[in-house]
Amino acid sequence: HHLHLEPFVCVADWSREDRIELWSSCQNPFPVRKEIARIFGIAENRIAVRVPYIGGGFGSKNGCKTEPVALALSRLAGRPVRFCLTLEEGFLTNTQHAAILKVKTGVMADGTLIARESEILLDSGAYSDGSPLVAEKAGYRIPGPYRYRHIKTDCYCVMTNTAPAGPFRGFGGTQTSWACESQIDMIAHRLGIDPYEMRRKNLIDLGEPFVPGESGMDSDLREGLDLVVRELGYRRRGELKGDGPVKRGPIKRGMGLAIGFKDGGGVNKPALARVKVSTGGDIFLQCGTAEIGQGAHTALSAVVAERLGADRSRVRYMPVDTDHTPFDQGTNASSAISVMGQAVDRAALAARAQILDFAAERLDCPADELDLVDWEIRRGNEAHPLAPMVMGHFGGTGWEFVGEGFHKAQNSHAAPLEAPCVFWEIGWGGALVAVDTETGQVTVEKLFVTGDAGRAIHPLVCRGQDEGAALMGLSQALFERMIYDGSRLVNGDALTYRVPLADDLPADFRSVTQEQGHGPGPFGAKGMGEGGMLPVASAIANAIHDAVGVRITELPLSPERVLAGLAAKNGG
């Protein structure tokens, strides 16, 4: 489950017949406005959706959840209504897709991957929500970051009488990375090849298309894998299996690697941004990216500040309001810096060009001789404050320079999804585990994850995104499970739904943010936030197999499943 700390909540005001106002904890206010218009038969220009800071979403807060009910109640009451679900109600509103994945891979004796055939069954729950979109992405991502000659995938959404499933961090990539990276290890062991060498041999090269018609890989996959191997001490893992009293006891240790993989930035996703600069040099940034704790507002403001030669404190990210904010599809697919970032960058550059052209006309010189620093025009050793220059031309009321920027990946019938991938989001991971063969308890002693930010606009948040995602991966690997008695969810509350406690965290937990510099965003940036989750479960499962020779193919990796695997291995 998403288990976002802020529940599904909104405030709705339909006290006037011709006007709807919503304050909603949602990730995509413009699609919510469109859906509200459809449901109630109201023109979109009569509906305002405002999004304050969101207390976590992880994909669940896409689309309408509480909003239609709150609006219906407000219309009946004739006054504003706040509608907030409890945590228990949230469990029954949206969850991640449980999945069954069947993967068949053709491989040569030397470990060269040739073909991948997959069948994926997604449990959509009682309503479809975003299931068709998740199915498309899961089917697309199941080959992983490897080179194949032939790929065939069937992905099905199966309706059941369980909680509805929808978008979740990784958007199908979590499930497919689990199956893909587990099977890569299984193949390597069958062929007698080191799992590291098996991966390295088949990884897509930097710049090589994922499949024909697709964009080129924008991370050096081997560079990231080698980083994990070094940080984990993977080449010394044979020392874990040496002789001695401790190693002959019930505790066995092993290491595992995995590479999580997904296309990022969304499909056919447009972004529009506006940058305004006042007479005094104060900067207003308007765009539709919602702040969910991922630091997007800070990062996008930093891009504007850099382009306009200003301190970041001079940039204000304006509140998201569909009445005034430029259109955006939604905050998802790690698209803030990779898609919206390009629109913001172009808007800032457009505003900068207007300012320099204005100053060049006043100073009677070419614009390329000028620079903009701290709201002054610099020309060689000369500095010309802009505020007097603006008021001297426009009068005492001054003026605002306004730049707009747009970005959208070009449509292409050659691309499998009708538009090439904006960027590739990769999460490399490695784990050292200790398995108690008497109890089945798995302890992750060391967990290392790394992602490629391209260029880290906001380094601290990049680190936080990778580490937060990795801990969600750890939680799903070892603990999380929604338990049903028939169609009744029996552990849908904070007391009985198991997530990691502080003492469940690995004693050695580290991350490194790579800056390989190949991203499409401003200054070579790429999106982050999902990749760190993708490799964790399979890395832990691979480490368990390395430790005790037991392959577990179902999550969570519970003591019961480990003991059952050990019993089957020993003929018990």
C-alpha positions in Angstrom: 0.0 0.0 0.0 1.1 3.6 -0.6 0.7 4.4 3.1 1.1 8.2 2.5 0.9 10.0 5.9 -1.5 12.7 4.7 -4.8 10.9 3.9 -7.1 11.5 0.9 -8.6 14.8 1.7 -10.1 17.9 0.1 -12.2 21.0 0.8 -15.0 21.7 -1.7 -17.2 24.8 -2.0 -20.2 24.6 -4.3 -22.3 27.2 -2.4 -22.7 29.2 -5.6 -24.6 27.6 -8.4 -22.2 28.8 -11.1 -18.8 28.3 -9.4 -16.9 25.4 -7.9 -13.8 25.8 -5.8 -11.7 22.8 -4.7 -8.6 22.6 -2.4 -7.3 19.1 -3.0 -4.4 16.9 -2.0 -4.0 15.6 -5.6 -1.2 15.1 -8.0 -3.0 16.2 -11.2 -5.3 19.2 -10.7 -6.1 19.8 -14.4 -7.3 16.2 -15.1 -9.3 16.4 -11.8 -10.9 19.6 -13.1 -11.7 17.9 -16.4 -13.3 14.9 -14.6 -15.3 17.1 -12.3 -16.7 19.0 -15.3 -17.7 15.7 -16.9 -19.3 14.2 -13.8 -21.4 17.2 -12.9 -21.9 18.7 -16.4 -20.2 22.0 -15.5 -18.0 24.0 -17.8 -14.3 23.8 -16.8 -14.0 27.6 -16.6 -16.4 27.5 -13.7 -14.1 25.1 -11.7 -11.0 26.1 -9.8 -8.8 23.4 -8.3 -6.0 24.5 -5.9 -3.3 22.2 -4.7 -1.3 23.1 -1.5 1.7 21.1 -0.3 0.9 17.4 -0.5 1.8 15.1 2.4 2.9 12.2 0.2 1.1 10.5 -2.7 3.4 7.9 -4.4 1.0 7.8 -7.3 -2.2 7.2 -5.4 -3.4 10.8 -5.6 -3.9 10.8 -9.3 -7.4 11.4 -10.4 -10.6 11.9 -8.4 -10.9 10.3 -5.0 -12.6 12.5 -2.4 -13.5 15.4 -4.6 -16.8 14.3 -6.2 -18.3 13.2 -2.9 -17.2 16.5 -1.2 -18.8 18.5 -4.0 -22.1 16.7 -3.8 -22.2 17.3 -0.1 -21.3 20.9 -0.5 -24.1 21.4 -3.1 -26.6 19.8 -0.7 -25.4 21.8 2.3 -24.9 25.1 0.5 -21.6 25.6 2.3 -18.0 24.4 2.1 -17.3 20.8 3.1 -14.1 19.2 4.2 -14.1 15.4 3.3 -11.2 13.4 4.7 -10.8 9.6 4.6 -9.4 7.7 7.5 -6.3 5.6 7.0 -8.4 2.5 7.1 -10.7 3.9 4.3 -7.5 4.8 2.4 -6.5 1.2 2.3 -9.7 0.4 0.5 -9.5 3.3 -1.9 -6.2 2.6 -3.8 -3.3 0.2 -3.6 -0.5 -1.3 -5.7 -1.2 -4.1 -8.2 -0.5 -7.5 -6.9 1.0 -9.4 -9.9 1.8 -12.8 -11.2 4.7 -12.7 -13.7 5.8 -15.6 -16.0 9.1 -15.0 -17.7 10.7 -17.2 -20.3 14.2 -16.2 -21.6 16.2 -17.5 -24.5 19.9 -17.4 -23.8 23.1 -18.8 -25.4 25.5 -21.0 -23.5 27.9 -18.1 -23.2 25.2 -16.0 -21.4 24.1 -13.9 -24.4 20.5 -13.0 -24.0 18.4 -13.6 -27.2 14.7 -13.5 -26.5 12.3 -12.7 -23.7 8.7 -13.8 -23.5 6.5 -12.6 -20.6 3.0 -12.9 -19.4 1.9 -10.5 -16.6 -1.3 -10.7 -14.7 -2.2 -7.5 -12.7 -4.8 -7.7 -9.9 -6.8 -4.5 -10.7 -9.1 -4.9 -7.8 -12.8 -3.9 -8.0 -12.3 -0.9 -10.3 -10.0 -0.3 -13.1 -8.6 3.1 -12.0 -5.2 3.5 -13.8 -4.8 -0.3 -14.5 -4.6 -0.1 -18.3 -1.8 2.5 -18.1 0.1 0.4 -15.5 -0.3 -2.6 -17.7 1.2 -0.8 -20.7 4.2 0.2 -18.6 4.7 -3.1 -16.9 4.6 -4.9 -20.3 7.1 -2.4 -21.7 9.5 -2.6 -18.8 9.7 -6.4 -18.3 12.8 -6.9 -20.5 14.9 -4.8 -18.2 18.0 -2.8 -19.2 19.3 -5.6 -21.5 19.8 -6.2 -25.2 17.4 -8.7 -26.8 16.8 -9.7 -30.4 13.2 -10.7 -29.8 10.6 -9.6 -27.2 7.1 -10.8 -26.7 4.9 -9.6 -23.9 1.3 -10.1 -22.9 0.0 -8.1 -19.9 -3.6 -8.5 -18.5 -5.6 -6.6 -16.0 -7.8 -8.9 -13.9 -10.8 -7.5 -12.0 -11.3 -9.0 -8.6 -13.3 -8.2 -5.5 -10.4 -6.6 -3.6 -9.3 -3.0 -3.1 -8.9 -1.1 -6.3 -5.3 -0.8 -7.6 -3.8 2.1 -9.4 -0.5 4.0 -10.0 2.2 3.3 -7.5 5.8 4.5 -7.3 7.6 2.7 -10.2 4.3 2.3 -12.1 4.7 -1.4 -13.0 8.4 -1.2 -12.9 8.6 -2.5 -9.3 6.9 -5.8 -10.2 8.8 -6.3 -13.4 12.2 -5.5 -12.0 11.5 -8.0 -9.3 10.9 -10.8 -11.8 13.5 -9.7 -14.4 16.4 -9.3 -12.0 15.5 -12.5 -10.0 15.5 -14.5 -13.3 18.8 -13.0 -14.5 20.5 -14.5 -11.4 18.7 -17.8 -11.9 20.0 -18.0 -15.5 23.5 -17.0 -14.4 23.6 -19.8 -11.8 22.3 -22.3 -14.3 25.0 -21.5 -16.7 27.8 -21.2 -14.1 28.4 -17.5 -14.8 28.9 -14.9 -12.1 25.6 -12.8 -11.9 27.6 -9.6 -12.2 29.4 -10.8 -15.4 26.0 -12.0 -16.8 24.5 -8.5 -16.4 27.6 -6.6 -17.6 27.7 -8.7 -20.8 24.1 -7.9 -21.8 23.5 -4.4 -20.7 22.4 -1.8 -23.2 25.3 0.6 -24.1 25.2 4.3 -23.5 23.3 5.9 -26.5 21.9 2.6 -27.7 18.1 2.5 -28.2 16.2 0.3 -25.8 14.3 -1.2 -28.7 14.1 0.0 -32.4 12.5 3.4 -32.7 13.1 4.2 -29.0 15.4 6.9 -27.6 19.0 6.0 -26.6 20.1 4.9 -23.2 21.2 8.0 -21.3 23.0 6.4 -18.4 26.2 4.3 -18.5 24.7 1.2 -17.0 28.0 -0.6 -16.5 29.4 2.5 -14.6 26.5 2.3 -12.1 26.8 -1.5 -11.7 30.6 -1.3 -11.1 29.9 1.4 -8.5 27.6 -1.0 -6.6 30.2 -3.8 -6.9 32.9 -1.6 -5.3 30.8 -0.2 -2.6 29.3 -3.5 -1.6 32.6 -5.3 -1.6 31.0 -7.8 -4.0 34.3 -9.2 -5.2 35.1 -10.4 -1.7 31.9 -12.2 -1.2 33.7 -15.6 -1.3 35.1 -14.7 2.2 31.6 -15.0 3.5 31.5 -18.7 2.7 34.9 -19.7 4.2 35.3 -22.2 7.0 35.2 -21.5 10.7 32.9 -21.8 13.8 30.8 -18.9 12.9 30.4 -19.8 9.2 29.5 -23.4 10.2 26.7 -22.1 12.5 23.1 -21.4 11.6 23.8 -17.8 10.2 24.7 -17.8 6.5 25.6 -14.6 4.6 25.3 -13.8 0.9 25.4 -10.8 -1.5 23.0 -9.9 -4.3 22.9 -7.4 -7.1 20.1 -5.9 -9.2 19.3 -3.1 -11.6 15.9 -1.5 -11.6 14.8 0.0 -14.9 11.9 2.2 -16.2 11.2 4.7 -18.9 10.7 8.1 -17.3 8.9 11.4 -17.9 5.6 10.0 -19.1 4.3 9.3 -22.6 3.1 12.2 -24.8 3.3 14.5 -21.8 3.2 18.3 -22.4 4.4 21.0 -20.0 3.9 24.7 -19.9 5.6 27.3 -17.6 5.6 31.0 -17.1 8.3 33.2 -15.5 7.5 36.8 -14.6 10.1 39.4 -13.4 9.0 42.6 -11.7 10.5 46.0 -12.0 12.5 45.4 -8.8 13.8 42.0 -10.0 11.4 39.8 -8.0 10.7 36.6 -9.9 7.4 34.7 -10.1 7.4 31.1 -11.3 4.1 29.6 -12.5 3.8 26.0 -13.4 1.6 23.0 -12.5 4.1 20.7 -10.8 2.8 19.8 -7.3 5.1 19.7 -4.3 4.8 16.2 -2.7 7.9 16.4 -0.6 10.2 15.6 -3.6 11.7 19.1 -3.6 10.4 20.0 -7.1 9.5 23.6 -6.2 13.0 24.2 -4.9 14.7 22.5 -7.9 12.7 24.3 -10.5 13.2 27.7 -8.7 16.9 27.0 -8.7 16.8 26.6 -12.5 15.1 29.9 -12.9 17.5 31.7 -10.5 20.5 30.3 -12.4 19.2 31.4 -15.8 18.3 34.9 -14.5 21.5 35.4 -12.5 19.6 35.9 -9.3 19.7 34.5 -5.8 17.2 31.6 -5.3 15.5 33.5 -2.5 14.2 36.0 -5.2 12.2 33.3 -6.9 8.7 32.5 -5.6 6.9 29.4 -6.8 3.3 30.5 -7.2 0.5 28.4 -5.7 -0.9 25.8 -8.1 -4.4 27.0 -9.1 -6.0 25.9 -12.3 -7.5 29.4 -12.8 -4.0 30.9 -13.3 -1.4 28.2 -13.5 -0.4 27.1 -17.0 -1.7 23.6 -17.9 0.1 20.4 -16.8 -1.0 16.8 -17.0 0.2 16.0 -13.5 3.1 15.3 -11.2 4.0 11.8 -11.9 6.5 9.6 -13.9 9.5 11.4 -12.3 8.7 14.2 -14.8 9.2 17.4 -12.7 12.8 18.2 -13.7 12.9 16.2 -16.9 9.7 17.5 -18.6 8.5 20.5 -16.6 12.1 21.5 -16.0 12.6 21.9 -19.7 9.6 24.2 -20.0 10.7 26.2 -17.0 14.2 26.5 -18.4 12.8 27.8 -21.7 10.5 30.2 -19.9 13.4 31.6 -17.9 15.6 32.0 -21.0 12.7 33.7 -22.8 12.3 36.2 -19.9 16.1 36.7 -19.8 16.1 37.4 -23.6 13.4 40.0 -23.2 15.3 41.8 -20.4 18.6 41.8 -22.3 16.9 43.0 -25.5 15.2 45.8 -23.5 18.5 46.8 -22.0 20.4 46.6 -25.3 17.9 49.1 -26.8 18.3 51.5 -23.9 22.2 51.2 -24.0 22.3 51.2 -27.8 24.4 48.1 -28.1 24.0 44.4 -29.2 22.3 42.2 -26.6 25.1 39.6 -26.8 27.5 42.2 -25.2 25.3 42.2 -22.0 24.9 39.9 -19.0 22.3 39.8 -16.3 23.5 39.5 -12.7 21.7 40.5 -9.5 19.2 42.5 -11.4 21.9 44.6 -13.0 23.0 44.7 -16.6 26.7 44.1 -16.8 28.6 45.4 -19.9 32.3 44.8 -19.5 33.2 46.7 -16.3 30.0 48.7 -16.3 27.0 47.9 -14.1 23.5 49.4 -14.9 20.7 48.8 -12.3 17.6 47.7 -14.1 14.9 49.2 -11.9 15.7 52.8 -12.8 16.1 51.8 -16.5 12.6 50.1 -16.5 10.8 53.0 -14.7 12.6 55.5 -16.9 11.0 53.9 -20.0 7.6 52.6 -18.6 7.0 55.2 -15.9 6.8 54.9 -12.2 4.5 51.9 -12.2 7.2 49.9 -13.9 6.7 46.7 -15.9 6.8 42.9 -15.8 8.9 40.9 -18.2 7.1 37.6 -19.0 8.6 34.5 -20.6 6.8 31.3 -21.4 8.2 27.9 -22.1 6.7 24.7 -23.6 8.1 21.2 -23.8 6.7 17.9 -25.2 8.5 14.9 -26.7 7.8 14.7 -30.4 5.3 12.1 -31.5 6.8 9.3 -33.6 5.1 6.3 -35.1 8.5 4.6 -35.0 8.4 4.6 -31.2 6.5 1.7 -29.6 4.5 4.0 -27.4 4.0 6.6 -30.1 6.5 9.0 -28.5 10.2 8.3 -27.6 11.1 8.0 -23.9 12.1 11.3 -22.3 14.7 9.7 -20.1 15.6 6.4 -18.6 15.4 6.0 -14.8 17.8 3.5 -13.4 18.3 2.2 -9.9 21.3 0.1 -9.1 21.3 -1.9 -5.9 23.2 -4.4 -3.8 22.5 -6.2 -0.5 24.4 -8.2 2.0 22.1 -10.4 4.1 22.4 -12.8 7.0 19.9 -15.7 7.0 19.2 -17.7 10.1 18.7 -21.2 8.8 17.0 -22.2 12.1 14.3 -19.5 12.1 14.2 -18.3 8.5 14.8 -14.7 9.6 16.5 -12.5 7.0 18.5 -9.5 8.2 19.7 -7.0 5.7 23.1 -6.0 7.1 24.1 -3.8 4.2 22.1 -2.0 1.5 23.6 0.2 -1.1 21.6 2.0 -3.8 22.6 4.5 -6.5 20.8 6.5 -9.1 21.8 8.8 -11.9 20.5 12.3 -11.6 22.3 13.5 -14.7 23.0 16.7 -12.9 21.8 17.1 -9.4 20.0 20.4 -9.2 19.1 19.7 -5.6 21.6 17.2 -4.3 20.2 16.7 -0.8 16.7 15.9 -2.1 18.2 13.6 -4.8 19.7 11.6 -2.0 16.5 11.6 0.0 14.5 10.4 -3.0 16.8 7.5 -3.6 17.0 6.5 0.0 13.3 6.9 0.6 12.5 4.8 -2.4 15.0 2.2 -1.3 13.3 1.9 2.1 9.9 1.4 0.4 11.6 -1.4 -1.6 13.0 -2.9 1.6 9.5 -2.7 3.1 7.9 -4.6 0.2 10.8 -7.1 0.1 10.5 -8.2 3.7 7.2 -7.1 5.3 4.3 -5.7 3.3 1.4 -7.8 2.4 -2.4 -7.1 2.1 -4.2 -10.1 3.7 -7.7 -10.9 2.7 -10.3 -13.2 4.2 -12.3 -13.8 1.1 -13.0 -10.2 -0.1 -12.4 -8.6 3.3 -9.1 -6.9 4.0 -8.1 -8.0 7.5 -4.9 -5.9 8.0 -5.9 -2.5 6.5 -4.8 -0.4 9.5 -1.6 1.0 11.0 -1.5 -1.5 13.8 -1.5 -4.7 11.7 -0.1 -3.6 8.4 3.6 -4.3 8.8 6.2 -1.7 7.6 9.8 -1.3 8.8 10.5 0.0 12.2 13.7 2.0 13.0 15.5 -1.2 14.1 14.6 -2.9 10.9 16.9 -0.6 8.9 20.2 -2.0 7.7 23.1 -1.3 10.0 25.0 -0.1 6.9 22.7 1.8 4.5 24.2 4.1 2.0 23.5 5.8 -1.3 25.4 7.7 -4.0 23.9 10.1 -6.4 25.7 9.8 -9.7 25.9 12.8 -12.1 26.7 11.3 -15.4 25.4 14.4 -17.2 23.4 12.8 -20.1 19.9 13.8 -19.1 17.5 15.9 -21.2 16.6 18.3 -18.4 18.3 21.6 -17.5 22.1 21.3 -17.3 21.9 17.6 -18.2 19.5 16.7 -15.3 17.2 13.6 -15.2 14.3 12.7 -13.0 14.7 10.8 -9.8 12.4 9.3 -7.1 11.3 5.9 -8.4 14.5 4.2 -9.5 15.9 3.6 -6.0 13.0 1.4 -5.1 13.1 -0.9 -8.1 16.2 -3.1 -7.5 15.9 -3.7 -3.7 13.6 -6.7 -3.5 15.4 -8.7 -6.2 18.9 -7.8 -4.8 17.8 -9.2 -1.4 16.3 -12.3 -2.9 19.5 -12.8 -4.9 21.5 -12.4 -1.7 19.4 -15.0 0.1 20.0 -17.4 -2.7 23.8 -16.7 -2.5 23.7 -17.3 1.2 21.6 -20.6 1.4 20.9 -21.7 -2.1 17.1 -21.1 -1.9 15.3 -19.2 -4.6 12.2 -17.5 -3.4 9.9 -16.1 -6.1 7.1 -14.6 -4.0 7.1 -11.5 -1.9 7.5 -10.7 1.0 10.6 -12.7 1.7 9.2 -13.9 5.0 10.8 -16.4 7.5 8.1 -18.9 6.6 9.0 -18.8 3.0 12.7 -19.1 3.7 12.1 -22.1 6.0 9.8 -23.7 3.4 12.5 -23.2 0.8 15.2 -24.7 3.0 13.0 -27.7 3.8 12.3 -28.3 0.1 16.1 -28.0 -0.7 16.9 -30.5 2.0 14.2 -32.9 1.0 12.1 -32.2 4.1 
